[in-house]
Amino acid sequence: RLTSALDSVKDYVAIGDVTKLICQIASCGQHSVYNVASGCNTSHRRIIGLMRDKIDFEVEVDESATRKEFPAINIDLAKAEFGYQSTSFKVGFDIYLRSLLS
């Protein structure tokens, strides 16, 4: 049951991206603070759509659910310093779903 609206959005990042970037930061980072994120917000609706491509299920949304939008996270420093490029949400989520369903 969702307590926020289907068009709510926030940043989701692939765990492989997180681990790789944290290792780069730990070994040769030049700054004390980095944003470790994808840099792109994804909606509940998109996540549910990708899940429905693989699994048949229903979603209930609370009648009082409101839209929540987290601000986009700036990853320019990680891009500039490490050439960081986040995995697209669809690719990362497909990998995650395959691991759950296998």
C-alpha positions in Angstrom: 0.0 0.0 0.0 1.4 3.3 -1.1 1.1 6.3 1.3 2.4 8.7 -1.3 1.0 9.4 -4.8 2.0 7.4 -7.9 3.6 10.6 -9.4 5.8 11.1 -6.3 9.5 11.1 -7.3 12.9 10.7 -5.7 16.4 9.6 -6.6 17.3 5.9 -6.7 20.8 4.7 -7.4 22.1 1.3 -8.3 24.1 -0.3 -5.5 26.9 -1.1 -7.9 27.2 2.6 -8.7 27.4 3.4 -5.0 30.1 0.9 -4.2 32.3 1.8 -7.2 32.0 5.6 -6.5 32.6 5.2 -2.7 35.8 3.2 -3.5 36.9 6.0 -5.8 36.2 8.6 -3.3 38.0 6.7 -0.5 41.1 6.1 -2.6 41.6 9.4 -4.4 38.8 11.9 -3.6 39.9 15.5 -3.5 36.9 16.8 -1.5 35.3 16.1 1.8 31.7 15.8 0.6 30.2 14.1 -2.4 26.7 13.4 -3.5 26.4 9.7 -4.2 23.2 9.4 -6.2 21.9 8.9 -9.8 21.1 12.5 -10.3 17.7 11.7 -11.7 14.4 11.3 -10.0 12.1 8.4 -10.7 8.4 8.1 -10.0 6.5 5.4 -8.2 4.5 5.0 -11.4 7.6 4.2 -13.4 8.8 1.7 -10.8 5.4 -0.1 -10.7 5.3 -0.1 -14.5 8.7 -1.8 -14.7 7.7 -4.3 -12.0 4.4 -5.1 -13.9 6.5 -6.0 -16.9 7.8 -9.0 -14.9 5.2 -9.6 -12.1 1.4 -9.6 -12.0 0.2 -7.6 -8.9 -2.1 -4.9 -7.8 -1.2 -1.7 -6.0 -3.3 0.2 -3.5 -2.8 3.9 -3.0 -4.1 5.5 0.1 -6.9 8.0 -0.6 -5.0 10.6 1.3 -1.8 10.0 -0.6 -0.1 13.2 -1.6 2.6 13.8 -4.2 6.1 14.0 -2.7 9.0 15.4 -4.8 12.5 15.3 -3.6 14.8 17.8 -5.2 17.1 16.5 -7.9 20.6 15.7 -6.4 23.5 17.4 -8.0 26.2 14.9 -9.0 28.4 17.3 -11.0 31.4 16.9 -8.7 31.5 13.1 -9.0 31.1 13.5 -12.8 33.9 16.0 -13.1 36.3 14.3 -10.7 35.7 10.6 -11.5 33.9 10.6 -14.8 31.0 9.1 -12.9 27.9 8.1 -14.9 25.0 6.5 -13.1 23.4 3.4 -14.5 20.0 4.2 -15.9 17.2 3.4 -13.5 15.6 0.8 -15.9 18.9 -1.1 -16.3 19.7 -1.1 -12.6 16.1 -2.1 -11.6 16.0 -4.9 -14.2 19.2 -6.3 -12.7 17.6 -6.0 -9.2 14.4 -7.7 -10.2 16.2 -10.6 -12.0 18.1 -11.2 -8.8 14.9 -11.3 -6.8 13.1 -13.6 -9.2 15.9 -16.1 -9.8 
